[in-house]
């Protein structure tokens, strides 16, 4: 099956898609002896693809990882500020993997990594509305604020589905909620808190679809089983 060259190079671990595009633009990629152009497609099973004269590595084994991301780590694969990267924590898996969705630097908890692009798109895309549970610590709490937090709001021009909100604990103006969302828009839970007059001081993702963080320690990771992968894909239907 034909695919864009930059996607093929990324899937084979040659480079990120952006870097693969640069290799193509520099004329370093050939297909069946002809210099490739950006936008070209090929079939890695049929065509001879060379990068700087060298053949592509063989297809990698598909890997699915659950990481307990600590606070203070970014999820972007390239950070101009040199901050700690969550991908560094799973580098021991032996293949190049990338995050499925994101957790901002100040958030923690369940974060998936994979080298399976179709799986990543199925799970992360907002249209599939995979449920995600968070423990949310806030300040500025007053009685009834949970009702404001349950209201549907518009983020990035999109009306999110009403979240499920459970008040777990209250101490003065501090409260702990359990919040379930479906879309996973950029900094969605923090922006929901702000709209409700609350300040989020800690945010931890504890479930995504059928997967729970469990007692996995911060900074630790594990492989998903085949049953877990199938179940998560099913929850993204």
NORMOTA-V371191 format. One record per residue. SS is DSSP state (h for helix, s for strand, l for the rest). D_LAST is the distance of its C-alpha to the last C-alpha in Angstrom with 2 decimals. Layout:
# NORMOTA-V371191
ss=SS d_last=D_LAST
ss=SS d_last=D_LAST
This chain:
# NORMOTA-V371191
ss=l d_last=24.06
ss=l d_last=25.45
ss=s d_last=24.07
ss=s d_last=25.80
ss=h d_last=28.47
ss=h d_last=27.58
ss=h d_last=24.07
ss=h d_last=25.78
ss=h d_last=28.36
ss=h d_last=25.92
ss=h d_last=23.84
ss=l d_last=27.20
ss=l d_last=28.28
ss=l d_last=31.12
ss=l d_last=30.32
ss=l d_last=27.80
ss=h d_last=26.73
ss=h d_last=29.36
ss=h d_last=32.03
ss=h d_last=31.09
ss=h d_last=31.71
ss=h d_last=35.06
ss=h d_last=35.96
ss=h d_last=35.31
ss=h d_last=37.33
ss=l d_last=40.16
ss=l d_last=40.37
ss=l d_last=39.58
ss=s d_last=36.88
ss=s d_last=37.98
ss=s d_last=36.30
ss=l d_last=38.65
ss=l d_last=41.58
ss=s d_last=40.81
ss=s d_last=40.08
ss=l d_last=36.54
ss=l d_last=35.80
ss=l d_last=32.97
ss=l d_last=30.26
ss=l d_last=31.18
ss=s d_last=28.71
ss=s d_last=29.41
ss=l d_last=28.22
ss=l d_last=28.98
ss=l d_last=29.42
ss=l d_last=32.04
ss=l d_last=33.58
ss=l d_last=35.90
ss=s d_last=34.66
ss=s d_last=37.15
ss=s d_last=37.06
ss=l d_last=40.63
ss=l d_last=41.81
ss=s d_last=39.66
ss=s d_last=36.90
ss=l d_last=33.34
ss=l d_last=32.48
ss=l d_last=30.57
ss=l d_last=26.78
ss=l d_last=25.81
ss=l d_last=24.07
ss=l d_last=20.50
ss=l d_last=20.69
ss=s d_last=18.37
ss=s d_last=20.32
ss=s d_last=20.22
ss=s d_last=23.16
ss=s d_last=24.88
ss=s d_last=25.93
ss=l d_last=29.31
ss=l d_last=30.54
ss=l d_last=32.51
ss=l d_last=30.21
ss=s d_last=28.51
ss=l d_last=25.23
ss=l d_last=26.35
ss=l d_last=27.59
ss=l d_last=30.79
ss=l d_last=32.68
ss=l d_last=35.96
ss=l d_last=37.31
ss=l d_last=37.09
ss=l d_last=35.20
ss=l d_last=33.67
ss=s d_last=30.35
ss=h d_last=27.55
ss=h d_last=27.15
ss=h d_last=30.70
ss=h d_last=29.69
ss=l d_last=27.45
ss=h d_last=29.86
ss=h d_last=31.04
ss=h d_last=27.98
ss=l d_last=29.90
ss=l d_last=27.48
ss=l d_last=26.54
ss=l d_last=23.26
ss=s d_last=21.88
ss=s d_last=20.06
ss=s d_last=16.35
ss=l d_last=16.89
ss=l d_last=20.22
ss=l d_last=22.50
ss=l d_last=25.76
ss=l d_last=29.01
ss=l d_last=30.02
ss=l d_last=26.82
ss=s d_last=26.08
ss=s d_last=23.67
ss=s d_last=20.44
ss=s d_last=19.76
ss=s d_last=17.83
ss=s d_last=19.49
ss=s d_last=18.73
ss=l d_last=20.15
ss=l d_last=16.93
ss=h d_last=16.12
ss=h d_last=12.93
ss=h d_last=11.57
ss=h d_last=13.13
ss=h d_last=11.70
ss=h d_last=8.01
ss=h d_last=9.00
ss=h d_last=11.78
ss=l d_last=11.17
ss=h d_last=11.71
ss=h d_last=9.66
ss=h d_last=6.34
ss=l d_last=8.63
ss=l d_last=8.51
ss=l d_last=11.59
ss=s d_last=14.77
ss=s d_last=18.08
ss=s d_last=21.44
ss=s d_last=25.05
ss=s d_last=26.98
ss=s d_last=30.78
ss=s d_last=32.59
ss=s d_last=36.14
ss=l d_last=37.55
ss=l d_last=36.20
ss=l d_last=37.90
ss=l d_last=37.23
ss=l d_last=34.50
ss=h d_last=32.82
ss=h d_last=29.62
ss=h d_last=29.49
ss=h d_last=29.70
ss=h d_last=26.90
ss=l d_last=24.62
ss=l d_last=25.31
ss=l d_last=22.75
ss=l d_last=24.14
ss=s d_last=23.83
ss=s d_last=23.15
ss=l d_last=23.70
ss=l d_last=23.80
ss=s d_last=20.40
ss=s d_last=20.42
ss=l d_last=18.21
ss=l d_last=16.86
ss=l d_last=19.57
ss=l d_last=19.27
ss=s d_last=20.18
ss=s d_last=23.59
ss=s d_last=25.79
ss=s d_last=29.35
ss=s d_last=30.24
ss=s d_last=33.73
ss=s d_last=36.40
ss=s d_last=39.57
ss=l d_last=41.55
ss=l d_last=39.56
ss=s d_last=37.00
ss=s d_last=33.84
ss=s d_last=30.80
ss=s d_last=27.50
ss=s d_last=24.12
ss=s d_last=21.59
ss=s d_last=17.85
ss=s d_last=16.11
ss=l d_last=12.67
ss=l d_last=13.46
ss=l d_last=15.81
ss=l d_last=18.39
ss=l d_last=21.57
ss=l d_last=23.55
ss=h d_last=21.69
ss=h d_last=23.01
ss=h d_last=26.50
ss=h d_last=26.63
ss=h d_last=25.55
ss=h d_last=28.41
ss=h d_last=30.80
ss=h d_last=30.06
ss=l d_last=30.89
ss=l d_last=34.15
ss=l d_last=33.13
ss=s d_last=33.48
ss=s d_last=30.90
ss=s d_last=32.95
ss=s d_last=30.43
ss=s d_last=26.66
ss=s d_last=24.81
ss=s d_last=21.08
ss=s d_last=20.81
ss=s d_last=17.15
ss=s d_last=13.81
ss=l d_last=10.78
ss=l d_last=12.37
ss=s d_last=15.18
ss=s d_last=18.52
ss=l d_last=21.41
ss=l d_last=23.87
ss=l d_last=27.44
ss=l d_last=26.90
ss=l d_last=29.80
ss=l d_last=29.67
ss=l d_last=29.89
ss=l d_last=28.72
ss=s d_last=25.68
ss=s d_last=24.29
ss=s d_last=22.17
ss=l d_last=18.83
ss=l d_last=19.08
ss=h d_last=17.15
ss=h d_last=15.77
ss=h d_last=14.68
ss=h d_last=12.93
ss=h d_last=11.05
ss=h d_last=10.27
ss=h d_last=9.15
ss=h d_last=6.78
ss=h d_last=5.45
ss=h d_last=5.61
ss=l d_last=3.81
ss=l d_last=0.00
